[in-house]
Amino acid sequence: MENPFNLIDQRLERIESLVLELKSKGSQSPPSNTVDLLSIDEAVLLLNLAKPTVYNLVSSGKIPVMKKSKRLYFSRSELLNWLKSGRKKTLDEIEEEARSYVANRHSARAKK
C-alpha cells in the first residue's frame, strides 16, 4: 500500500503546477491589434443605460454601431469616445474660450 502522505504530496505538486500554468496564461495580454467588440448587453453595462435607450440611440444613428446578421456590435473605444464627446465644458474653459475669441477678433479688426 502506498504511503498516503506521498499521494497528498504528489497531488499538491500537481495543483501547484496547474496554478502556475494558469497564472502565466492570465498574465499574457491579448494582441493589441484586436478590436474590443461588445454585445448589446455589454454596451448597456458600459454606458449605464437601459437596453431600450441603447436601441433608440442605434435606430436614430446617434451612437456608433456595427451590424452583422441581425446582431449589433459596439467598439469599446468608439463608445468611450462617443461618451467623451458629450462632455460639458467647465465655466473656466468657457471663459477662456470667450477671452481667446475676443482677443482674436480684436486683433483681426486691428489688422484691417
Backbone bond lengths (Angstrom), bond angles and torsions (degrees), N, CA, C in turn:
res aa  C-N    CA-C-N  psi(-1)  N-CA   C-N-CA  omega(-1)  CA-C   N-CA-C  phi
1 M - - - 1.447 - - 1.536 110.06 -
2 E 1.329 114.35 137.20 1.466 119.83 -177.01 1.524 110.34 -76.57
3 N 1.309 114.36 146.30 1.456 120.78 179.02 1.534 109.11 -65.91
4 P 1.350 118.98 125.39 1.469 120.89 -178.18 1.532 112.75 -62.86
5 F 1.327 116.68 -27.77 1.456 119.02 179.79 1.529 111.34 -70.89
6 N 1.318 116.63 -33.24 1.469 120.28 175.82 1.531 110.06 -66.30
7 L 1.318 116.27 -40.20 1.466 120.93 178.52 1.526 110.74 -63.51
8 I 1.325 115.49 -44.71 1.474 120.03 178.16 1.518 110.23 -62.38
9 D 1.324 117.60 -42.48 1.458 121.94 179.92 1.533 111.10 -62.97
10 Q 1.310 118.10 -41.61 1.460 122.13 177.94 1.527 111.10 -62.85
11 R 1.319 115.45 -43.84 1.467 119.26 179.63 1.524 111.60 -65.19
12 L 1.315 117.01 -41.09 1.469 120.06 177.89 1.528 111.50 -62.46
13 E 1.323 116.83 -40.97 1.460 120.10 177.36 1.525 111.25 -62.91
14 R 1.322 115.98 -40.46 1.468 120.58 178.27 1.524 110.68 -64.05
15 I 1.324 116.61 -44.09 1.470 121.21 178.53 1.527 110.13 -62.04
16 E 1.328 116.00 -43.62 1.461 119.94 179.90 1.531 111.28 -61.37
17 S 1.333 117.02 -42.58 1.468 119.34 179.91 1.528 110.88 -66.33
18 L 1.341 117.10 -37.26 1.465 119.67 177.68 1.526 111.39 -66.22
19 V 1.318 117.03 -40.51 1.462 120.76 178.81 1.527 110.44 -63.74
20 L 1.323 116.48 -44.27 1.464 119.72 178.57 1.522 111.42 -63.16
21 E 1.323 116.58 -38.00 1.463 120.97 177.87 1.525 110.78 -64.10
22 L 1.329 116.45 -43.80 1.469 120.27 178.39 1.515 111.51 -64.56
23 K 1.327 116.52 -39.27 1.468 120.06 178.88 1.523 110.68 -62.40
24 S 1.326 116.39 -43.15 1.472 119.27 -178.25 1.522 110.87 -67.80
25 K 1.312 118.05 -34.92 1.464 120.32 177.11 1.515 111.28 -70.09
26 G 1.325 117.48 -36.62 1.463 121.62 -179.22 1.503 112.99 -70.72
27 S 1.329 117.63 -27.41 1.466 120.00 -178.03 1.518 112.40 -80.77
28 Q 1.332 116.67 -12.42 1.464 119.35 178.05 1.516 108.83 -74.50
29 S 1.323 116.28 128.30 1.462 119.99 179.77 1.524 109.30 -84.15
30 P 1.340 116.78 148.86 1.456 118.80 177.70 1.523 110.19 -67.80
31 P 1.319 117.77 156.77 1.467 119.94 179.45 1.522 110.97 -56.97
32 S 1.329 115.62 140.29 1.464 120.15 -175.47 1.521 112.67 -74.38
33 N 1.319 118.20 -14.58 1.459 119.18 -177.85 1.526 112.62 -88.52
34 T 1.329 118.03 0.75 1.461 119.72 178.55 1.519 109.28 -84.44
35 V 1.306 115.15 142.87 1.453 121.17 178.89 1.523 107.38 -87.89
36 D 1.312 116.11 134.02 1.453 120.11 -179.18 1.525 108.63 -85.41
37 L 1.308 116.83 93.34 1.455 121.37 -177.94 1.521 110.50 -89.75
38 L 1.316 115.13 140.62 1.453 121.81 -179.86 1.519 110.10 -118.03
39 S 1.310 115.70 148.28 1.463 121.12 172.77 1.527 108.09 -81.48
40 I 1.315 115.98 176.35 1.463 120.09 178.67 1.529 110.46 -62.01
41 D 1.332 116.97 -40.01 1.464 120.32 -179.45 1.527 111.44 -66.17
42 E 1.328 116.97 -39.75 1.462 120.34 178.01 1.524 110.98 -68.76
43 A 1.319 117.21 -37.35 1.467 120.88 177.63 1.525 110.49 -64.98
44 V 1.331 116.11 -39.90 1.463 120.68 177.76 1.524 110.20 -59.48
45 L 1.335 116.60 -43.47 1.466 120.41 178.98 1.516 111.95 -66.79
46 L 1.323 116.72 -42.01 1.460 120.42 -179.72 1.527 111.52 -63.73
47 L 1.323 115.87 -43.79 1.463 120.41 -176.42 1.523 112.88 -83.13
48 N 1.334 116.35 -14.88 1.459 121.76 -176.83 1.532 110.86 58.07
49 L 1.329 114.64 45.87 1.463 122.02 178.27 1.523 108.69 -123.86
50 A 1.314 116.14 161.86 1.458 120.93 175.78 1.528 109.25 -73.75
51 K 1.309 116.50 151.01 1.457 121.38 -179.23 1.532 111.90 -58.18
52 P 1.346 119.42 -44.95 1.470 118.66 177.65 1.532 112.86 -61.09
53 T 1.332 116.81 -32.20 1.464 120.20 178.00 1.526 110.44 -65.52
54 V 1.322 116.61 -42.50 1.464 120.45 179.01 1.532 109.81 -65.20
55 Y 1.339 117.22 -42.35 1.463 119.82 177.00 1.527 110.70 -61.59
56 N 1.318 117.86 -38.20 1.474 122.18 176.73 1.524 110.78 -62.29
57 L 1.337 116.35 -44.99 1.463 120.49 179.90 1.526 110.83 -63.87
58 V 1.323 116.39 -36.25 1.466 120.54 178.48 1.517 110.10 -67.19
59 S 1.327 116.63 -47.79 1.472 119.47 -176.01 1.522 112.21 -67.36
60 S 1.335 117.21 -27.58 1.461 119.66 178.55 1.530 111.80 -89.22
61 G 1.340 117.08 -1.49 1.463 120.36 177.23 1.514 113.77 73.73
62 K 1.318 117.95 23.40 1.463 120.99 -176.74 1.522 113.13 -94.68
63 I 1.323 117.63 -5.55 1.454 120.99 -175.98 1.532 108.72 -132.09
64 P 1.335 118.33 140.67 1.472 120.00 -179.60 1.530 111.05 -70.48
65 V 1.327 115.83 128.95 1.468 120.34 -176.10 1.523 109.59 -149.18
66 M 1.322 115.75 155.47 1.465 122.22 172.76 1.515 106.88 -123.17
67 K 1.323 116.35 140.36 1.458 120.62 -178.15 1.513 109.55 -124.32
68 K 1.326 116.00 130.99 1.456 121.63 178.27 1.524 108.00 -145.88
69 S 1.330 115.70 120.48 1.468 121.48 177.57 1.532 112.45 54.27
70 K 1.284 116.41 52.44 1.468 123.26 178.28 1.525 113.84 64.12
71 R 1.307 117.18 12.97 1.462 120.83 178.45 1.523 108.90 -113.83
72 L 1.320 115.43 144.56 1.450 121.60 178.12 1.520 109.45 -102.22
73 Y 1.323 115.48 136.96 1.458 121.58 176.34 1.521 108.17 -128.84
74 F 1.314 115.36 142.70 1.452 121.71 -178.65 1.523 108.85 -125.41
75 S 1.314 116.06 141.02 1.454 121.32 174.26 1.528 107.70 -88.76
76 R 1.335 115.96 127.40 1.465 119.98 -178.90 1.526 110.80 -57.66
77 S 1.340 117.29 -44.98 1.472 120.28 -177.71 1.530 110.83 -65.79
78 E 1.345 117.48 -38.95 1.467 119.61 178.71 1.528 110.97 -66.49
79 L 1.317 117.28 -38.76 1.467 119.76 178.24 1.521 110.85 -65.64
80 L 1.332 117.05 -40.86 1.466 119.47 178.99 1.531 110.82 -65.92
81 N 1.332 117.17 -39.66 1.474 120.06 176.15 1.518 110.81 -64.49
82 W 1.340 116.59 -38.76 1.471 120.99 177.92 1.526 109.97 -62.28
83 L 1.326 116.38 -41.81 1.469 119.57 177.96 1.527 111.00 -63.39
84 K 1.329 115.73 -43.54 1.466 120.07 -178.11 1.518 111.73 -65.45
85 S 1.331 117.44 -29.46 1.468 119.93 -179.32 1.522 111.67 -67.47
86 G 1.310 117.46 -19.28 1.456 120.90 178.68 1.518 113.44 -91.36
87 R 1.321 116.07 8.94 1.461 120.60 -177.81 1.520 110.36 -67.09
88 K 1.324 115.27 133.10 1.464 119.83 176.81 1.525 109.08 -88.32
89 K 1.320 115.16 144.11 1.454 120.31 -178.94 1.526 109.95 -79.54
90 T 1.332 115.13 151.45 1.456 120.32 176.16 1.524 108.84 -77.40
91 L 1.317 115.80 165.12 1.470 119.70 178.35 1.522 111.00 -61.32
92 D 1.327 116.72 -37.75 1.470 119.82 178.50 1.526 111.14 -62.72
93 E 1.338 117.32 -41.48 1.467 120.79 179.06 1.524 110.84 -65.33
94 I 1.314 117.46 -40.35 1.468 121.38 178.80 1.525 110.34 -65.17
95 E 1.333 117.04 -43.69 1.464 120.66 179.28 1.529 110.96 -63.78
96 E 1.338 117.09 -40.07 1.460 120.46 179.13 1.524 110.78 -65.14
97 E 1.334 117.62 -40.28 1.466 120.92 176.38 1.514 111.03 -63.33
98 A 1.327 116.82 -40.17 1.468 120.92 179.67 1.535 110.01 -64.62
99 R 1.346 116.97 -44.45 1.463 120.29 178.61 1.532 110.38 -61.33
100 S 1.311 116.29 -43.54 1.460 121.09 -179.85 1.524 110.75 -63.74
101 Y 1.333 117.18 -42.54 1.457 121.95 179.40 1.528 110.55 -62.00
102 V 1.327 116.21 -46.81 1.464 120.54 -178.66 1.527 110.23 -64.74
103 A 1.329 116.66 -40.86 1.467 119.97 -179.97 1.527 110.60 -65.38
104 N 1.315 118.06 -42.58 1.464 121.17 178.73 1.518 111.44 -66.49
105 R 1.295 116.02 -40.31 1.462 120.30 179.95 1.530 110.64 -66.47
106 H 1.332 115.59 -40.95 1.465 120.36 179.64 1.532 110.16 -65.05
107 S 1.338 117.38 -41.80 1.464 119.54 -179.13 1.537 111.02 -70.69
108 A 1.327 117.63 -30.87 1.463 120.44 177.54 1.520 110.73 -68.50
109 R 1.322 117.20 -38.68 1.482 120.92 178.99 1.525 110.28 -69.64
110 A 1.334 116.72 -35.77 1.471 120.31 -178.59 1.535 110.73 -66.55
111 K 1.336 117.53 -29.48 1.454 121.27 179.87 1.516 112.54 -73.51
112 K 1.331 117.90 -22.37 1.473 120.82 -178.05 1.459 112.99 -72.65
